[in-house]
């Protein structure tokens, strides 16, 4: 149990020399924690980075914690199917990232559930489309890699797109809830290059109930992407 303590893992990671070097070189640091372990991870980061100029401190989870770091902003959202609060949280985090300057650092702390808790539909995809798609994939027994391949290609924040929007550098610390610890699958990898494609996402629909069971806008977007009519996620 101690080995899996999310707060302890963050403290240990932030104490390493390479991470300390990154923190000390930043003009300002924005800290965002997203997932089921957001509270202990955020507390640990704020404590460990006490000598670093922290500008924004934000958390995203399914429940409002009884206590949070001083000055922190907290967003509650839904899991495992995203809701409008998930969209609001994603927009807030994107705004923090985009407002950063060259020498600033975004410290992103990810844990299980992050993908649904921070969700932003791509153009022409509604929140209802994403909700129905996620729910149908779960009902059809889709495993996490297939689920995330679809999520990333229906999103404006997942699959490396948060990192692409950041004005400064990004450092991600992730507690894995994915067998094999594939970084791009944890929380749908908002700050990690995405190796899946629109074609992979379409194949996931085909394997899990068939395209007719999904919203027309979802199928249309994935099909257009597979034909190279829509830019791929960052690779």
C-alpha positions in Angstrom: 0.0 0.0 0.0 2.8 2.4 0.8 4.5 1.7 -2.5 1.3 2.8 -4.3 0.7 5.9 -2.3 0.2 8.6 -4.9 1.4 11.5 -2.8 4.5 9.6 -1.8 5.3 8.8 -5.4 5.0 12.5 -6.3 7.3 13.6 -3.5 9.9 11.0 -4.5 9.8 12.0 -8.2 10.0 15.7 -7.4 13.0 15.1 -5.2 15.1 13.6 -8.0 17.9 15.8 -9.3 16.7 15.9 -12.9 13.2 17.0 -11.9 14.6 19.5 -9.5 16.7 21.0 -12.3 13.6 21.4 -14.4 11.6 23.1 -11.6 14.4 25.4 -10.7 14.9 26.6 -14.3 11.2 27.6 -14.7 10.2 31.2 -14.4 6.8 30.1 -13.1 5.1 26.8 -12.5 1.5 25.8 -13.1 0.4 22.6 -11.3 -2.6 20.6 -12.5 -3.7 17.3 -10.9 -6.4 15.2 -12.8 -7.8 11.9 -11.6 -8.9 9.8 -8.7 -5.6 10.6 -6.8 -5.6 14.3 -7.7 -5.9 15.5 -4.1 -2.9 13.7 -2.6 -0.8 14.3 -5.7 -1.5 18.0 -5.7 -0.8 18.4 -2.0 2.5 16.5 -2.4 3.5 18.7 -5.4 2.7 22.0 -3.7 4.6 20.9 -0.6 7.6 19.6 -2.5 7.8 22.7 -4.7 7.5 25.2 -1.8 10.6 27.1 -3.1 9.3 27.3 -6.7 7.1 30.2 -7.9 3.7 28.6 -8.3 1.3 30.6 -10.4 -1.8 28.3 -10.9 -2.7 25.3 -8.8 -5.7 23.3 -10.0 -7.3 19.9 -9.3 -9.8 17.8 -11.2 -11.6 14.9 -9.6 -15.1 13.3 -9.2 -15.5 14.8 -5.7 -14.7 18.0 -4.0 -12.1 17.2 -1.3 -12.6 18.3 2.3 -9.2 20.1 2.1 -7.0 21.4 -0.7 -3.8 23.4 -1.0 -4.1 27.1 -0.3 -5.0 29.1 -3.4 -6.0 26.0 -5.4 -9.0 25.9 -7.8 -10.9 22.6 -7.8 -13.1 21.2 -10.6 -15.5 18.3 -10.0 -16.5 16.2 -13.0 -18.0 12.8 -13.9 -16.5 9.4 -14.3 -16.5 7.1 -16.2 -18.7 9.0 -18.7 -17.8 12.7 -19.0 -20.3 15.5 -18.4 -20.5 19.3 -18.8 -18.3 19.7 -15.8 -15.6 17.6 -17.5 -15.8 20.1 -20.4 -15.5 23.1 -18.1 -12.5 21.5 -16.4 -10.8 20.8 -19.7 -11.3 24.4 -20.9 -9.9 25.7 -17.7 -6.7 23.6 -17.9 -6.2 24.4 -21.6 -6.4 28.1 -20.7 -3.8 27.7 -18.0 -1.5 25.9 -20.5 -2.0 28.4 -23.3 -1.3 31.4 -21.1 2.2 30.2 -20.2 5.4 31.7 -21.6 8.5 30.1 -23.0 10.3 29.7 -19.7 7.2 28.6 -17.8 6.4 25.0 -16.8 3.1 23.0 -16.7 3.4 20.2 -14.1 0.6 17.8 -14.9 -0.2 15.1 -12.4 -2.3 12.2 -13.8 -4.0 9.2 -12.2 -6.9 6.9 -13.0 -10.1 8.4 -14.3 -8.4 11.4 -15.8 -9.7 10.9 -19.3 -13.4 11.2 -18.4 -12.8 13.9 -15.8 -11.2 16.3 -18.3 -13.0 16.0 -21.6 -13.4 18.5 -24.5 -15.2 17.3 -27.7 -13.5 18.1 -31.0 -15.2 20.4 -33.6 -18.6 19.0 -34.8 -18.7 16.5 -31.9 -21.2 17.2 -29.1 -20.8 16.2 -25.5 -23.8 13.9 -26.0 -22.0 12.2 -28.9 -18.9 11.6 -26.7 -21.1 10.4 -23.8 -23.0 7.9 -26.0 -19.8 6.7 -27.6 -18.0 6.1 -24.3 -21.0 4.4 -22.8 -21.5 2.1 -25.8 -17.8 1.2 -25.9 -17.9 0.3 -22.2 -21.1 -1.7 -22.6 -19.5 -3.6 -25.5 -16.5 -4.5 -23.3 -13.9 -2.3 -24.9 -10.5 -2.4 -23.2 -8.7 0.8 -22.2 -6.5 1.0 -25.3 -9.4 0.8 -27.7 -11.5 3.2 -25.6 -8.7 5.7 -25.5 -7.9 5.5 -29.2 -11.5 6.6 -29.9 -11.5 9.2 -27.1 -8.3 10.8 -28.4 -9.7 11.2 -31.9 -12.9 12.8 -30.6 -11.1 15.2 -28.4 -9.5 18.7 -28.4 -7.3 18.0 -25.4 -6.3 14.3 -25.3 -3.6 12.5 -27.3 -0.9 15.1 -26.9 -3.1 18.1 -27.7 -2.7 19.7 -24.2 1.0 19.7 -24.7 0.7 21.2 -28.2 -1.4 24.0 -26.7 1.1 24.8 -23.9 3.0 28.0 -24.2 5.9 26.7 -22.1 7.4 23.3 -21.2 5.4 20.4 -19.8 6.4 17.8 -17.2 4.0 14.9 -16.5 4.0 12.6 -13.5 1.6 9.7 -14.0 0.3 7.0 -11.7 -0.5 4.2 -14.0 -3.8 2.4 -14.0 -3.1 0.7 -17.3 -1.6 -2.8 -17.7 1.9 -2.3 -19.3 2.1 1.3 -18.2 1.8 2.8 -21.7 2.1 6.5 -21.1 -0.2 7.5 -24.0 -3.0 5.4 -22.5 -2.9 6.9 -19.0 -5.7 9.5 -19.0 -5.7 9.3 -22.8 -2.2 10.9 -22.8 -3.0 14.7 -23.0 0.7 15.6 -22.9 2.1 12.4 -24.6 2.6 11.8 -28.3 -0.3 9.6 -29.6 0.7 6.5 -31.6 -2.9 5.6 -32.4 -4.7 6.8 -35.5 -8.1 7.6 -36.8 -8.0 4.2 -38.5 -7.4 2.5 -35.2 -10.4 4.4 -33.7 -12.6 3.2 -36.5 -11.4 -0.3 -36.1 -12.4 -0.1 -32.4 -15.9 0.8 -33.3 -16.1 -2.1 -35.7 -14.9 -4.5 -33.1 -17.3 -3.2 -30.4 -20.8 -3.3 -31.8 -20.2 -1.9 -35.3 -20.4 1.7 -36.6 -24.2 1.7 -36.8 -24.3 1.7 -33.0 -22.5 5.0 -32.7 -23.5 8.6 -33.3 -23.3 9.7 -37.0 -21.1 12.6 -36.2 -18.6 10.4 -34.5 -18.4 7.9 -37.4 -18.2 10.9 -39.9 -15.3 12.5 -38.0 -13.3 9.2 -37.7 -13.9 8.3 -41.3 -12.8 11.8 -42.5 -9.7 11.5 -40.3 -8.9 8.0 -41.8 -9.0 9.7 -45.2 -6.6 12.3 -44.1 -9.2 15.1 -44.3 -8.6 16.0 -40.6 -5.1 16.4 -39.0 -4.0 13.6 -36.8 -3.2 13.9 -33.1 0.4 15.0 -32.3 2.9 12.2 -33.0 
